[in-house]
Amino acid sequence: DAGAADAATEDGGVLDAAVADAGSVDAGGGDAGKDYGAPSQTYPAFTVARPQLQGSSAGVLATPRFVVVTFDGDSQRAALESFHARVGSSAYWQATSAEYGVGPAVVGTPVHLPGPAPTMLADTDIIAFLRTQLDGMHPEWPAPDGRTAYVLYYPPTSTIRITRAGWLGTPGTLCVDYLGLHDAFTLNGTLVPYILMPRCVMGAQELATLTEVATHELLETATRPNPMDSPGDGFAGFADEHLPIIIPSGPENADVCIALSSTRSPYAVFDTPLGAWVTKSWSNVASAALRDPCVPAPPGPYFLAVPVPATTVTATYNGVPYTTPGLNLTRGASAEVPVWLLSDAPTSAPFNVFAEDVSAVDQRRASWLSFSFDRTSGFNGQKVYLTVTALQTAPSAALSVIRVGARLSGVEHFWFSIVRHR
């Protein structure tokens, strides 16, 4: 979910950490015997497999209703209730959810709880609380009907532990491991989705952070309402070959766009009609058309540097085995990978290429990999070559996720590969 933890495990080994390449690639003329392609006016010049979120609209909330729950004294109550009342009918909501079979969202009557809020509680405590409030004896709570999700906003004084293992596979704490979380339980045979919204950022960015994280959780709730107990419902995950996108961030539509974002290509965008910051979310339609798959997308051409390893890696993620293109490297060994450059329209200049270790950026640990390119930039239709070296510090059986970036005029786009350390 939003703000997912920095580490994950695979076959018992923690995913690696390293220092980002910072866009500094090794310049050079390249080997004349290699296939470097040529600038092309066919857009895109190369055909690459485009990820599609797996699932079916049969498992989504086709007509979602969201109920905002706040505690007395919450200075953002009015702003949050106003935002929720508008977001479900917005162009933003349609652009991010309609292709999955989700229609406009409505709001139920807001619930105002007397303070103070609990200071220490777990997700199981919140489920127990909701069960008591939704027992039919509390008319101030809109009744559950299988399509209604309860959005609970907590103050900064509340510490919330997550005991039901999420996609990380381990418990965590809100504001430490997650910026928000959605889950569900069943009450008298009726599904009750809920969203937990802690107060992780205060001050001038408080409301912007809340609306960004809220849209993340609202979209994921609508498209995958019961992720813990019925993870196969709705939409989540990619085919095996695109596992490296999922590992850094998670399998749901808003999760996967975290990995595809950076300070130059932010995960959140300001939606002018809503007057609020909102999350980007994965679009199968845009992905299939080789456009920026994370919408709303910035204007201008979409360009990529796609690593194309000739070998495969067998990896386990959340207990499920995957076979995906990647490298198998012993410590100290190197491998060269062709990187295809492509765009969906002409670019004003060649775009630069760089590589970084995703887990290194997330975990702020020493690198287990080093990278060098034989050429630093190019146009649609050209190829460059990336040399990846597994450093001596790489532990056996661990995985490294590589993010290959393309940068032009302050915009970045990314693609992924994976290394299994031997």
Solvent accessible surface area in square Angstrom, and as a share of the most:
residue,aa,sasa,rsa
1,D,9,0.05
2,A,2,0.02
3,G,30,0.29
4,A,19,0.15
5,A,21,0.17
6,D,69,0.36
7,A,49,0.38
8,A,13,0.10
9,T,85,0.49
10,E,5,0.02
11,D,73,0.38
12,G,78,0.75
13,G,14,0.13
14,V,61,0.35
15,L,7,0.03
16,D,0,0.00
17,A,0,0.00
18,A,2,0.01
19,V,113,0.65
20,A,32,0.25
21,D,30,0.15
22,A,82,0.64
23,G,19,0.18
24,S,82,0.53
25,V,26,0.15
26,D,70,0.36
27,A,87,0.67
28,G,44,0.43
29,G,63,0.61
30,G,37,0.35
31,D,77,0.40
32,A,106,0.82
33,G,75,0.72
34,K,55,0.23
35,D,82,0.42
36,Y,20,0.08
37,G,40,0.38
38,A,63,0.49
39,P,86,0.54
40,S,34,0.22
41,Q,168,0.75
42,T,89,0.52
43,Y,75,0.28
44,P,43,0.27
45,A,33,0.26
46,F,35,0.14
47,T,131,0.76
48,V,25,0.14
49,A,55,0.43
50,R,38,0.14
51,P,1,0.01
52,Q,65,0.29
53,L,7,0.03
54,Q,85,0.38
55,G,50,0.48
56,S,58,0.37
57,S,61,0.39
58,A,99,0.77
59,G,17,0.16
60,V,17,0.10
61,L,11,0.05
62,A,56,0.43
63,T,78,0.46
64,P,0,0.00
65,R,46,0.17
66,F,3,0.01
67,V,0,0.00
68,V,4,0.03
69,V,0,0.00
70,T,0,0.00
71,F,20,0.08
72,D,76,0.39
73,G,81,0.78
74,D,28,0.14
75,S,102,0.66
76,Q,32,0.14
77,R,46,0.17
78,A,78,0.60
79,A,36,0.28
80,L,0,0.00
81,E,38,0.17
82,S,53,0.34
83,F,4,0.02
84,H,5,0.02
85,A,61,0.47
86,R,100,0.36
87,V,3,0.01
88,G,2,0.02
89,S,91,0.59
90,S,18,0.11
91,A,79,0.62
92,Y,8,0.03
93,W,3,0.01
94,Q,122,0.54
95,A,60,0.46
96,T,2,0.01
97,S,0,0.00
98,A,47,0.36
99,E,66,0.30
100,Y,3,0.01
101,G,36,0.35
102,V,5,0.03
103,G,21,0.20
104,P,98,0.62
105,A,11,0.08
106,V,77,0.44
107,V,58,0.34
108,G,10,0.10
109,T,94,0.55
110,P,52,0.33
111,V,3,0.02
112,H,94,0.42
113,L,15,0.08
114,P,103,0.65
115,G,40,0.39
116,P,131,0.83
117,A,9,0.07
118,P,63,0.39
119,T,85,0.49
120,M,129,0.57
121,L,14,0.07
122,A,3,0.03
123,D,1,0.00
124,T,68,0.40
125,D,73,0.38
126,I,1,0.00
127,I,20,0.10
128,A,53,0.41
129,F,70,0.29
130,L,0,0.00
131,R,95,0.35
132,T,73,0.42
133,Q,28,0.12
134,L,12,0.06
135,D,75,0.39
136,G,69,0.66
137,M,150,0.67
138,H,57,0.25
139,P,128,0.81
140,E,91,0.41
141,W,10,0.04
142,P,18,0.12
143,A,68,0.53
144,P,31,0.20
145,D,70,0.36
146,G,22,0.21
147,R,84,0.31
148,T,0,0.00
149,A,0,0.00
150,Y,0,0.00
151,V,0,0.00
152,L,1,0.00
153,Y,1,0.00
154,Y,6,0.02
155,P,34,0.21
156,P,72,0.45
157,T,92,0.54
158,S,13,0.08
159,T,53,0.31
160,I,1,0.01
161,R,110,0.40
162,I,1,0.00
163,T,56,0.32
164,R,59,0.21
165,A,55,0.43
166,G,12,0.12
167,W,27,0.09
168,L,22,0.11
169,G,44,0.43
170,T,78,0.45
171,P,85,0.53
172,G,11,0.11
173,T,33,0.19
174,L,7,0.03
175,C,54,0.33
176,V,115,0.66
177,D,31,0.16
178,Y,2,0.01
179,L,58,0.29
180,G,0,0.00
181,L,4,0.02
182,H,1,0.01
183,D,1,0.01
184,A,0,0.00
185,F,11,0.05
186,T,70,0.41
187,L,22,0.11
188,N,147,0.75
189,G,71,0.68
190,T,41,0.24
191,L,44,0.22
192,V,0,0.00
193,P,0,0.00
194,Y,0,0.00
195,I,1,0.00
196,L,0,0.00
197,M,1,0.00
198,P,6,0.04
199,R,17,0.06
200,C,41,0.25
201,V,55,0.32
202,M,102,0.45
203,G,56,0.54
204,A,103,0.80
205,Q,105,0.47
206,E,11,0.05
207,L,64,0.32
208,A,22,0.17
209,T,24,0.14
210,L,6,0.03
211,T,3,0.02
212,E,36,0.16
213,V,4,0.02
214,A,0,0.00
215,T,0,0.00
216,H,0,0.00
217,E,0,0.00
218,L,0,0.00
219,L,0,0.00
220,E,0,0.00
221,T,0,0.00
222,A,0,0.00
223,T,1,0.01
224,R,25,0.09
225,P,5,0.03
226,N,14,0.07
227,P,17,0.11
228,M,44,0.20
229,D,87,0.45
230,S,37,0.24
231,P,70,0.44
232,G,71,0.68
233,D,60,0.31
234,G,4,0.04
235,F,21,0.09
236,A,21,0.16
237,G,12,0.12
238,F,10,0.04
239,A,47,0.36
240,D,61,0.31
241,E,77,0.35
242,H,15,0.07
243,L,0,0.00
244,P,4,0.03
245,I,2,0.01
246,I,2,0.01
247,I,6,0.03
248,P,21,0.13
249,S,2,0.01
250,G,0,0.00
251,P,15,0.10
252,E,5,0.02
253,N,1,0.00
254,A,0,0.00
255,D,0,0.00
256,V,0,0.00
257,C,0,0.00
258,I,49,0.25
259,A,4,0.03
260,L,20,0.10
261,S,13,0.08
262,S,28,0.18
263,T,133,0.78
264,R,118,0.43
265,S,9,0.06
266,P,63,0.40
267,Y,32,0.12
268,A,12,0.10
269,V,35,0.20
270,F,102,0.43
271,D,22,0.11
272,T,106,0.62
273,P,119,0.75
274,L,10,0.05
275,G,48,0.46
276,A,10,0.08
277,W,102,0.36
278,V,0,0.00
279,T,0,0.00
280,K,12,0.05
281,S,0,0.00
282,W,1,0.00
283,S,7,0.05
284,N,19,0.10
285,V,86,0.50
286,A,3,0.02
287,S,0,0.00
288,A,69,0.53
289,A,51,0.40
290,L,11,0.06
291,R,114,0.42
292,D,19,0.10
293,P,2,0.01
294,C,5,0.03
295,V,25,0.14
296,P,43,0.27
297,A,48,0.37
298,P,52,0.33
299,P,133,0.83
300,G,61,0.58
301,P,46,0.29
302,Y,10,0.04
303,F,6,0.02
304,L,0,0.00
305,A,0,0.00
306,V,9,0.05
307,P,10,0.06
308,V,45,0.26
309,P,17,0.11
310,A,109,0.84
311,T,71,0.41
312,T,77,0.45
313,V,1,0.00
314,T,83,0.48
315,A,1,0.01
316,T,43,0.25
317,Y,17,0.06
318,N,82,0.42
319,G,65,0.62
320,V,77,0.44
321,P,95,0.60
322,Y,32,0.12
323,T,70,0.40
324,T,0,0.00
325,P,53,0.33
326,G,0,0.00
327,L,13,0.06
328,N,58,0.29
329,L,8,0.04
330,T,75,0.44
331,R,129,0.47
332,G,40,0.38
333,A,32,0.25
334,S,65,0.42
335,A,26,0.20
336,E,87,0.39
337,V,6,0.03
338,P,38,0.24
339,V,0,0.00
340,W,58,0.20
341,L,0,0.00
342,L,0,0.00
343,S,1,0.01
344,D,44,0.23
345,A,34,0.26
346,P,91,0.57
347,T,20,0.12
348,S,108,0.69
349,A,36,0.28
350,P,56,0.35
351,F,0,0.00
352,N,73,0.38
353,V,1,0.00
354,F,5,0.02
355,A,0,0.00
356,E,13,0.06
357,D,0,0.00
358,V,9,0.05
359,S,7,0.04
360,A,2,0.01
361,V,64,0.37
362,D,40,0.21
363,Q,25,0.11
364,R,201,0.73
365,R,96,0.35
366,A,77,0.59
367,S,22,0.14
368,W,25,0.09
369,L,5,0.03
370,S,49,0.31
371,F,26,0.11
372,S,37,0.24
373,F,6,0.02
374,D,28,0.15
375,R,74,0.27
376,T,42,0.24
377,S,38,0.24
378,G,3,0.03
379,F,71,0.30
380,N,5,0.02
381,G,5,0.05
382,Q,39,0.17
383,K,30,0.13
384,V,1,0.01
385,Y,25,0.10
386,L,2,0.01
387,T,42,0.25
388,V,0,0.00
389,T,30,0.18
390,A,0,0.00
391,L,62,0.31
392,Q,123,0.55
393,T,90,0.53
394,A,0,0.00
395,P,51,0.32
396,S,76,0.49
397,A,33,0.25
398,A,0,0.00
399,L,0,0.00
400,S,0,0.00
401,V,0,0.00
402,I,3,0.02
403,R,23,0.08
404,V,0,0.00
405,G,0,0.00
406,A,0,0.00
407,R,43,0.16
408,L,25,0.12
409,S,100,0.64
410,G,42,0.41
411,V,43,0.25
412,E,3,0.01
413,H,15,0.07
414,F,2,0.01
415,W,14,0.05
416,F,14,0.06
417,S,8,0.05
418,I,0,0.00
419,V,0,0.00
420,R,31,0.11
421,H,0,0.00
422,R,129,0.47
